[in-house]
Amino acid sequence: MTPQVPTNTSTTSKIINLKAGQNRSRKTKNKLSKELVLQILFEPLLESFRTFTNPFPRMTEVLRISILACVQRTSIDDICSYLDKTVNARTARYYLSWLRLDSIEKGMNDLLRRDILPLVKNKWIRLIVDLTHVPYYGYAMKDDTEIRKSKAKDGTSRFHVYLTVYIVVRNHRYTIAIRYVRKKEELCSVLKETLDEVLGLKLNIRQILADKEFYSTKVINYLKGLDIPFIIAVPQRGYYIKALKKRRKGARCVPWAIVNPQRERATFCLQCYQKYMKGSKVLGGGATWFFYATYKMQKNPKRISEEYRRRFGIESSYRMMNACRARTSSKNPALRLFFVLISFFVVNLKVLFEWFSRSDGRMDRGSSAALMRLKRLCRLIRSIFERTGEWHCRRSNQQIMAGG
């Protein structure tokens, strides 16, 4: 049964009729109008942008420049160099320098999930929690807590880290929460703060899937206190974990316990699964072991491994986020978080259009790639925003389509 959308929840409910969207024919399901993109993407961002910064007179143009910089994966200066009758790059950077980090953190999660909540209220969902590291090559702007150090990647060991919460329902993957993680913050406290906000939405959560970075005593005890089934990947380190790989007993479920330096103890069911991977052992192939910490899950390691594979879709969302994130050399963490917010909003917009493109609301893997590609959506947003208002491009249409 299709849930009814409240009339005052979001602008999407006023534009798209759920039943009409789900009964859309194949000939019209890929057509997007200019008004639809502007009202779903631009209007809510503009309303939130007024709360993120001071009420400047030309905020609308600055926001359009920011969205164009994200969808073209370029900088503010490059956008202002070929747009006529708009603010210059210096003015745009000055407006964006007034972004407040605390305001963005408070308002961005409501902005991300405003359109998806009416669609998942009565459905069972899977909650996926992960950390994404955005490389950073400079020093902190004001405080050293803005940057976290981690394993070296892309030529640096300094990152802006964000905790993301991701839901999976009917093969649709949607980001509903982002949390900026500062240095020396415990992941358990950050996870608790974020999940308490998500659990307040009263969603029907089937299970929680988390990466091995959340494998700790405090996190496991906290998730057990929620009484929600969960699966956490276990890092293969330590004498006892390596000893399980030497025993020739195959896939099995064993009771397990871990103790942290503060003598806190956590017990769970450890799922041991061995799978043959193609390729040589040197390249990661051969018989490979996987270990999972589970709670209130069935004792079938193979099904646990297949269920955990649903978490891998969040890595695709990170690649799409980086593909439509503006480039900047600014040290301001609020500006960088604002660009991450816009990129996740564009990715969620792609998922939202795919949701209404299916006749029954479901999406299979075979046809999902042909529904709405991210590059096509970025080109559509680019063509709309470049021709909206009094803007005129100094480049020809051939140069714009060629990316010149």
Secondary structure, 3 states (H helix, E strand, C coil): CCCCCCCCCCCHHHHCCHHHHHCCCCCCCCCCCHHHHHHHHHHHHHHHHHHHCCCCCCHHHHHHHHHHHHHCCCCHHHHHHHEECCCCHHHHHHHHCCCCHHHHHHHHHHHHHCCCHHHHCCCEEEEEEEEEEEECCCCCCCCHHHCEEEEEECCEEEEEEEEEEEEEECCEEEEEEEEEECCCCCHHHHHHHHHHHHHCCCCEEEEEEECHHHCCHHHHHHHHHHCCCEEEECCCCCHHHHHHHHCCCCCEEEEEEEECCCCCEEEEEEEEEEEEECCCCCCCCEEEEEEEEEECCCCCHHHHHHHHHHHHHHHHHHHHHHHCCCCCCCCCHHHHHHHHHHHHHHHHHHHHHHHCCCCCCCCCHHHHCCCCCHHHHHHHHHHHHHCCCCCEECCCHHHHHCCC
